[in-house]
Amino acid sequence: MVLAHMANIAFDFLTESFLFNDTCIETFYSSITEIELKLELRNYREHIKKNLKSIAYEIKQGKNLINISIESFWYLPDENLLKQLALYLDRVVIPDPVFEYTEEKVQIHVPMSKIMGINAQTDINRRKLAKDIMYMKATTSLVRNQFVKYFPVYLIHEPPKNLPIFYSENNFSDALPPEIFKYYYEKAKVVNVERADGHMSYSEDKQLELGTTVHVGFDGDYDRNGMIYQFMESKPTDFDKKAGEISFCQHIPDTINETEFRAWVSQSINRAALRSYTETFNELVFSKQVDCMYLAKSQFIADCN
């Protein structure tokens, strides 16, 4: 099936790919090897990145149109919301759910997962991919009529290829204006994270105790703003005076004292607030660039900006 003259670069690729094949979707791509699946997703990534400016232009084209960009992060509008938006808007920009699967795991991903005692997921989640592809196929008529446009918003939020090292003398307490931090602290919820069978879990109802792994969320909007933080200690293992190089070994301590814990939790809230604010700000910048209004999923995100 080819959607001719629909001016949608993302669909131009997908409609010619086995990713859109009904049999493949129904069987969760069981006939496709992991190598083949990752290669096709990599090709899709290259196709999207090569045509990124044209995709943005697709969204902007058309005079006097009322466009809206929907907040991303695992949020795809259902049929009822799209019907409501169609009454008032000319075009809706939805985060491309497939582009997220095209990210290649960095080399540090597996060893860091082992250090934290969790299973490293390197294979594609085929069931979830099939579900997201089905969603895109279900919107075909909306895409054809130029009402729905997909954009790789995930590209804005992708982590760096190399593991970054952050440092702050005051636990990042000045990374945002005081009034912004005040808002985030009023909404912050910190809970302990537990490990079992290679997986992490947490309960929002349990009282916070001393521990080396916590989950920081805001205003109950944990999917959008939640972040897990791991307390780690470093100790020097080698020092080369001549080369001016020093090596460190990081490990997760079995215990943490009250003073360290309070300082680390405060830093974790600061980092989580900075991350949430920056991600939302970047999406707002993108919306402005493609002449869209911005639809926030939660009242929390709407109020903090």
C-alpha positions, 0 to 999 in steps of 0.5 A: 500500500502506498499513500500517494501525494500525502506529503508525509515523509515518515509514512513514505518509508513505513508503507514500503517497509515490513514494519507495516506488514499486517502479518508481521504485526500480528505475529510480533515480527516473529519471522524477522531476526533481531539483526534484520529488525534493528537494521530496518529501524536503523534505516528508518532513523537515517531516513527521518534524520536525513529529511528532518527539515522537510518533515518540519516544513510539512508541519508548517506548510499551509497559511492560517492553519491552527496547529497544535503539538502534543506533549510527548513521553509515551503519550499518544492521543486516543480516538476521542481526543483526536475527534475533539481536537478536529473540531477546533484545529487544522493539524495535530503533531504527534510524537513518532512512537517508532523513532524511539526504537531506533536509538542504539544502546551505548556501550556503557548500558550493559555494564551499568545495568549489571552494577545496578543489579538489573537486567539489561534490555538490548533486544527490541520490545516487539509487542510494544513496537507492534502496538505502536505501529498499529496505532500509526496505521490506524491514523492513516486516513488522518495522515492522508488528510494532513490532520495528523503529522508525526515528528521524531520528538524523541530525538530532542530528548535522546541521551548522549552517546557517551556517559556524561559526568556532572558536578556541582558545588551546591548540588545543582541548587542554582540550576533553575530560578528559585521560584521554579525550584520551589514549585518542583519541591512542593510537588516532589515525591521521593520513594525507595526503589527495590530490586528483585529478579533483575527488575526495579520496583517502588511503592508510592505509599511507603515511607522514605527510608535510608537507601541507595536507590530512589525514585523522584517524581512530581505531582503523581505524574510519574511516567512523564517526570519520574526518574530513578537515581542511584547513589554511588561512591568513587575511589581512586585505583590508579594514578599515573603522575607522568601522564597526569591521569587518574583512574577511579572505580565506582561502586554502590555502597551497602549503607549510607548515613543520614547526612549523605542521604539527605544531601543526595536526595536533595541533589536528586530532586534538583537534577530531576527538576532540571531534567523535567523543566529542560525537556518541556522547554525543549518541546516548547521551543520545537512547537514554536519552530513549527508554528504550533501551540503546545498541549500539555498532558498534565496540569503540573506541566502546564503550571510549571511553564 
